[in-house]
């Protein structure tokens, strides 16, 4: 019975852990674009950057978007693809509305 409960607890916890991993970036530091490239990408999108930090292995941009709303964006450090955007007065949860990928490396 104890073994069955241990296995059941492990299976229940597994989906929670894997769902969280979707927001993480597992990119070797050698493959990261420099912060200057992140800032340039943000400027191209019309964003004003207040801070660029690293969170869960991804770049996180904190600032304002082109419409002047406070925002936070999660960016893949190797491709500069915008993975997630959180903006005031907006429920967007992905980068589909912004072309966050930089083709010229």
C-alpha positions as a Markdown table, in Angstrom:
| # | Residue | x | y | z |
|---|---|---|---|---|
| 1 | Unk | 0.0 | 0.0 | 0.0 |
| 2 | Unk | 2.8 | 2.4 | 0.9 |
| 3 | Unk | 4.5 | 1.7 | -2.5 |
| 4 | Unk | 1.2 | 2.4 | -4.3 |
| 5 | Unk | 0.8 | 5.7 | -2.6 |
| 6 | Unk | 4.4 | 6.7 | -3.4 |
| 7 | Unk | 3.9 | 5.9 | -7.0 |
| 8 | Unk | 0.6 | 7.8 | -7.1 |
| 9 | Unk | 2.1 | 10.8 | -5.5 |
| 10 | Unk | 4.9 | 10.8 | -8.0 |
| 11 | Unk | 2.5 | 10.6 | -11.0 |
| 12 | Unk | 0.4 | 13.5 | -9.6 |
| 13 | Unk | 3.4 | 15.7 | -9.2 |
| 14 | Unk | 4.8 | 15.0 | -12.6 |
| 15 | Unk | 2.4 | 17.1 | -14.7 |
| 16 | Unk | 2.9 | 20.1 | -12.4 |
| 17 | Unk | 6.6 | 20.0 | -12.8 |
| 18 | Unk | 6.5 | 19.6 | -16.5 |
| 19 | Unk | 4.0 | 22.5 | -17.0 |
| 20 | Unk | 6.4 | 24.8 | -15.1 |
| 21 | Unk | 9.3 | 23.8 | -17.3 |
| 22 | Unk | 7.6 | 25.2 | -20.4 |
| 23 | Unk | 8.4 | 28.8 | -19.1 |
| 24 | Unk | 12.1 | 27.9 | -18.5 |
| 25 | Unk | 14.9 | 28.2 | -21.1 |
| 26 | Unk | 17.5 | 25.5 | -21.1 |
| 27 | Unk | 20.0 | 27.1 | -23.4 |
| 28 | Unk | 23.8 | 26.9 | -22.8 |
| 29 | Unk | 25.3 | 30.3 | -22.0 |
| 30 | Unk | 27.6 | 30.0 | -25.0 |
| 31 | Unk | 24.6 | 30.2 | -27.3 |
| 32 | Unk | 23.1 | 33.3 | -25.7 |
| 33 | Unk | 22.8 | 36.6 | -27.6 |
| 34 | Unk | 24.2 | 39.5 | -25.7 |
| 35 | Unk | 22.1 | 41.9 | -23.7 |
| 36 | Unk | 22.8 | 44.6 | -26.3 |
| 37 | Unk | 21.0 | 42.4 | -28.9 |
| 38 | Unk | 18.0 | 42.0 | -26.5 |
| 39 | Unk | 17.9 | 45.8 | -26.0 |
| 40 | Unk | 18.1 | 46.4 | -29.8 |
| 41 | Unk | 15.3 | 43.9 | -30.5 |
| 42 | Unk | 13.1 | 45.6 | -27.9 |
| 43 | Unk | 13.8 | 49.0 | -29.5 |
| 44 | Unk | 12.8 | 47.6 | -32.9 |
| 45 | Unk | 9.5 | 46.6 | -31.4 |
| 46 | Unk | 9.0 | 50.1 | -30.0 |
| 47 | Unk | 9.5 | 49.0 | -26.4 |
| 48 | Unk | 11.2 | 51.2 | -23.8 |
| 49 | Unk | 13.4 | 49.0 | -21.6 |
| 50 | Unk | 13.6 | 49.7 | -17.9 |
| 51 | Unk | 15.5 | 46.5 | -17.0 |
| 52 | Unk | 16.8 | 43.3 | -18.6 |
| 53 | Unk | 17.3 | 40.5 | -16.2 |
| 54 | Unk | 17.6 | 36.7 | -16.3 |
| 55 | Unk | 14.8 | 34.6 | -14.9 |
| 56 | Unk | 14.5 | 30.8 | -15.2 |
| 57 | Unk | 17.2 | 30.8 | -17.7 |
| 58 | Unk | 15.4 | 33.3 | -20.0 |
| 59 | Unk | 15.9 | 37.0 | -20.6 |
| 60 | Unk | 13.1 | 39.0 | -19.0 |
| 61 | Unk | 12.5 | 42.6 | -20.3 |
| 62 | Unk | 10.7 | 45.0 | -18.0 |
| 63 | Unk | 9.5 | 48.3 | -19.4 |
| 64 | Unk | 6.7 | 49.7 | -21.5 |
| 65 | Unk | 5.4 | 48.5 | -24.9 |
| 66 | Unk | 4.8 | 50.6 | -28.0 |
| 67 | Unk | 1.4 | 51.7 | -26.6 |
| 68 | Unk | 3.0 | 52.9 | -23.4 |
| 69 | Unk | 1.7 | 50.1 | -21.2 |
| 70 | Unk | 3.8 | 48.6 | -18.4 |
| 71 | Unk | 4.9 | 45.2 | -19.6 |
| 72 | Unk | 7.2 | 42.2 | -18.9 |
| 73 | Unk | 8.3 | 39.9 | -21.7 |
| 74 | Unk | 10.1 | 36.6 | -21.5 |
| 75 | Unk | 12.6 | 36.1 | -24.3 |
| 76 | Unk | 14.5 | 33.1 | -25.5 |
| 77 | Unk | 18.2 | 34.0 | -25.0 |
| 78 | Unk | 19.5 | 32.2 | -28.1 |
| 79 | Unk | 16.8 | 33.2 | -30.7 |
| 80 | Unk | 15.4 | 36.3 | -29.1 |
| 81 | Unk | 11.9 | 34.9 | -29.7 |
| 82 | Unk | 9.3 | 36.5 | -27.5 |
| 83 | Unk | 7.9 | 33.6 | -25.5 |
| 84 | Unk | 5.5 | 35.4 | -23.2 |
| 85 | Unk | 4.2 | 38.9 | -22.7 |
| 86 | Unk | 2.4 | 40.3 | -19.7 |
| 87 | Unk | 1.1 | 43.9 | -20.2 |
| 88 | Unk | -1.2 | 46.1 | -18.1 |
| 89 | Unk | -4.7 | 46.2 | -19.5 |
| 90 | Unk | -3.9 | 43.2 | -21.7 |
| 91 | Unk | -4.2 | 39.5 | -21.2 |
| 92 | Unk | -1.8 | 38.4 | -24.0 |
| 93 | Unk | 0.2 | 35.4 | -23.0 |
| 94 | Unk | 2.4 | 34.8 | -26.0 |
| 95 | Unk | 4.5 | 36.6 | -28.6 |
| 96 | Unk | 2.2 | 36.0 | -31.5 |
| 97 | Unk | 1.4 | 39.7 | -31.9 |
| 98 | Unk | 5.0 | 40.7 | -31.8 |
| 99 | Unk | 7.7 | 39.5 | -34.1 |
| 100 | Unk | 10.4 | 38.9 | -31.4 |
| 101 | Unk | 12.7 | 36.8 | -33.5 |
| 102 | Unk | 15.8 | 38.4 | -34.9 |
| 103 | Unk | 17.0 | 36.8 | -38.1 |
| 104 | Unk | 20.3 | 38.6 | -38.5 |
| 105 | Unk | 22.7 | 37.4 | -35.8 |
